[in-house]
Amino acid sequence: MTLLQASNITLSIDDTTILDGIDLDLQAGELLGLIGPNGAGKSTLLRTLAGLPGRSTGSVMLGGEDLRQMEARQRARTIAYLAQESSVHWPLMVERLVELGRLPHLTGWQQPASEDMRVIEQVMKQTDVEHLRQRVFDTLSGGEAMRVLLARALAAEPTILLADEPVAALDPAHQLEVMGLLQQHCNAGGAAVVVLHDLALASHFCHRLQLLDSGRTVAAGTPANVLTTDTLDTVYGIRGRPGFNSTESAITLPWELSGG
């Protein structure tokens, strides 16, 4: 079942094309990876899918409804957006920040009920931030902060998660844990779109990849069909190391510069 469908998403700024006729569809149960070099348009596309204000043209349909015409609270209950560089403007404790993820389910000055607190505790445990609950957010490391923000996003119990480079500041163990959480969300009937630069993580966890370059979709499909020798060379300027296999040392890179 198609949960989210974008058609002909186009954006130009000062005669510079940022997105050029992008089409994208997201199925229930699917983890879709957006990949591509820096400046390809991945983050801009993700913001458009989240319904954030912008100057892009085209349409984004959520469950058959125009995303831009939906009431904000309804949209927030369905889509959670995790920005690449989220900031918190108040000295909030972690537990309170995660609690804010429940706002789409509350009305007015309603306080979180027992069910809300159950969800909050659950997502804090899932993201391994329970021990940070009394810490002020702006005292956290980059990796800790990203896990807290993921907990806040999960607290909304959205159907769709949109995450922009959620593992960029994490150590390898937490990278695997976060990608595992996104995978679990999809296995439970949700769906996610995640921007990634790590092609190994993308190929391991994502059901499908959509490769952007210069604002256009270069390839879309399974990781095996997208991460081909020709595509890696043309878009990234890299090639697979001859004879590389997963039984080699964990510090052996599967890629090298094409000109190397």
C-alpha positions in Angstrom: 0.0 0.0 0.0 1.3 3.4 -1.0 1.5 5.7 2.1 3.3 8.7 0.6 3.6 9.7 -3.1 5.5 12.7 -4.5 5.1 13.7 -8.1 7.2 16.1 -10.2 8.8 17.9 -7.2 10.7 20.9 -8.6 12.6 23.7 -7.0 14.9 26.4 -8.5 16.6 29.2 -6.6 18.2 32.1 -8.4 18.4 30.1 -11.7 20.0 27.2 -9.8 18.0 23.9 -10.0 17.8 22.2 -6.6 15.2 19.6 -7.5 14.2 18.7 -11.0 11.0 16.7 -11.5 11.5 14.2 -8.6 9.0 11.4 -8.2 9.0 9.2 -5.1 6.6 6.7 -3.6 6.8 5.1 -0.1 5.1 1.8 0.6 3.9 0.5 4.0 6.6 -1.5 5.7 9.4 0.0 3.6 12.7 1.6 4.6 13.7 3.9 1.7 17.2 5.3 1.6 17.9 8.7 -0.1 21.5 8.7 -1.2 23.7 10.9 -3.3 26.7 13.2 -3.1 26.7 16.5 -1.2 24.4 19.0 -2.8 22.3 16.4 -4.6 19.0 17.8 -3.1 18.3 15.0 -0.5 17.6 17.2 2.5 15.5 19.6 0.4 13.4 16.7 -0.9 13.0 15.3 2.6 11.7 18.7 3.9 9.2 18.8 1.0 8.0 15.3 2.0 7.5 16.5 5.5 5.2 19.3 4.3 7.5 22.1 5.6 7.1 25.5 4.0 9.0 26.0 0.8 8.9 27.1 -2.8 8.8 23.7 -4.5 6.2 22.8 -7.0 4.6 19.4 -7.6 2.4 17.4 -5.3 2.9 15.3 -2.2 0.0 13.0 -1.4 -0.4 11.4 2.0 -2.8 8.5 2.1 -4.5 10.0 -1.0 -4.8 13.5 0.5 -2.8 16.6 -0.5 -0.2 16.9 2.3 -0.2 20.7 2.0 -3.9 20.9 2.6 -3.9 18.8 5.7 -4.4 20.2 9.2 -1.1 20.5 11.0 -2.0 18.3 13.9 -3.2 15.5 11.6 0.0 15.7 9.6 2.1 15.6 12.8 0.3 12.4 14.0 1.2 10.7 10.7 4.7 12.1 9.8 7.6 12.7 12.1 10.6 14.7 10.7 14.0 14.4 12.2 16.2 17.2 10.8 19.9 16.9 10.3 20.8 19.8 12.6 17.9 20.2 15.0 18.3 22.8 17.7 16.4 23.3 20.9 16.1 27.0 22.0 15.3 26.4 25.7 17.4 24.6 28.4 15.1 21.6 28.5 15.8 18.4 30.3 15.9 15.3 28.0 12.8 13.7 29.5 10.7 16.9 29.0 12.0 17.2 25.4 11.0 13.6 24.6 7.6 14.3 26.2 7.0 17.1 23.6 6.8 14.4 21.0 3.3 13.5 22.4 1.9 17.0 21.6 0.1 15.9 18.5 -2.0 13.6 20.7 -2.8 16.2 23.3 -5.3 19.1 23.2 -4.9 22.5 24.6 -3.2 22.4 28.0 -3.8 18.7 28.5 -1.1 17.0 30.5 0.3 13.6 29.4 -1.7 10.7 30.7 -0.5 7.3 31.8 -0.5 6.0 28.2 1.6 9.0 27.0 4.1 8.3 29.8 4.3 4.6 28.8 5.1 5.6 25.2 7.8 8.1 26.5 9.5 5.5 28.6 9.3 2.9 25.8 11.0 5.2 23.2 13.6 6.4 25.7 14.6 2.8 26.4 14.6 1.9 22.6 17.0 4.8 21.8 19.2 4.2 24.9 18.7 7.6 26.5 17.1 6.6 29.8 20.2 7.5 31.7 20.2 11.0 30.1 16.7 11.9 31.3 17.8 14.5 33.9 20.5 16.0 31.6 19.9 19.4 29.9 19.7 18.9 26.2 22.4 21.4 25.2 25.0 19.6 27.4 24.8 16.4 25.3 27.2 15.2 22.7 26.2 15.2 19.1 25.4 11.5 19.2 23.5 11.7 22.4 21.5 14.6 21.1 20.5 12.8 17.9 19.3 9.8 19.8 17.2 12.0 22.1 15.7 13.7 19.0 14.9 10.3 17.5 13.2 9.4 20.8 11.1 12.6 20.5 10.1 11.7 16.9 9.2 8.1 17.9 7.1 9.4 20.8 4.6 10.8 18.3 3.9 7.2 17.2 4.0 8.3 13.5 3.2 6.1 10.6 6.0 7.7 8.6 9.5 8.7 9.8 11.6 11.1 7.8 15.2 11.2 9.1 18.0 13.3 7.7 21.4 11.7 8.3 20.3 10.3 11.7 23.6 8.3 12.2 26.0 11.0 11.1 27.2 11.8 14.6 27.0 8.3 16.1 29.6 5.7 16.9 29.3 2.4 15.0 27.3 0.6 17.6 24.7 3.3 17.9 24.6 3.6 14.1 23.5 0.0 13.9 21.0 0.5 16.8 19.4 3.5 15.2 19.1 1.9 11.8 17.7 -1.2 13.6 15.1 1.0 15.2 14.1 2.5 11.8 13.9 -1.1 10.5 11.7 -2.2 13.4 9.4 0.7 12.8 8.9 -0.4 9.2 8.5 -4.1 10.2 5.7 -3.0 12.5 3.8 -1.6 9.6 5.2 1.9 9.4 7.5 3.3 6.8 10.6 5.5 6.8 12.7 7.7 4.4 16.2 8.2 5.6 19.0 10.3 4.1 22.3 8.4 4.3 25.9 8.9 3.1 27.1 5.5 4.4 26.5 3.3 1.4 27.2 0.1 3.4 24.5 1.0 5.9 22.1 1.9 3.1 22.6 -1.3 1.2 22.3 -3.4 4.4 19.2 -1.9 6.0 17.2 -0.3 3.2 14.6 -2.1 1.1 15.0 0.4 -1.7 17.4 3.2 -2.6 16.7 6.4 -4.5 20.0 8.0 -5.8 19.9 11.7 -6.5 22.5 13.8 -8.3 22.2 17.5 -9.2 18.6 17.5 -8.2 17.6 14.5 -10.3 16.9 10.9 -9.7 19.7 8.9 -11.3 18.6 5.5 -10.2 15.9 3.9 -7.9 15.4 0.3 -6.9 17.0 -2.4 -4.8 20.4 -1.7 -3.4 21.9 -4.2 -5.8 20.3 -2.5 -8.8 21.3 1.0 -7.7 24.8 0.6 -6.4 26.3 -0.7 -9.6 29.8 -0.3 -10.8 28.8 2.3 -13.4 26.7 4.3 -11.1 29.3 4.4 -8.3 31.9 5.6 -10.8 29.6 8.2 -12.5 28.0 9.7 -9.5 30.5 9.2 -6.7 33.8 8.7 -8.6 34.5 5.5 -6.6 34.8 1.9 -7.4 34.5 -1.3 -5.4 37.8 -2.8 -4.2 38.6 -5.9 -6.3 38.1 -9.1 -4.3 36.5 -7.3 -1.3 34.1 -9.4 0.8 32.4 -9.1 4.1 34.8 -11.6 5.8 37.7 -9.1 5.5 38.8 -6.9 8.3 36.1 -4.6 9.6 38.4 -1.6 8.9 38.9 -2.5 5.2 36.8 -0.1 3.1 34.7 -1.6 0.3 35.3 1.5 -1.8 38.2 3.4 -3.3 38.5 6.5 -5.4 38.0 5.6 -9.1 41.2 7.4 -10.0 43.2 5.5 -7.3 
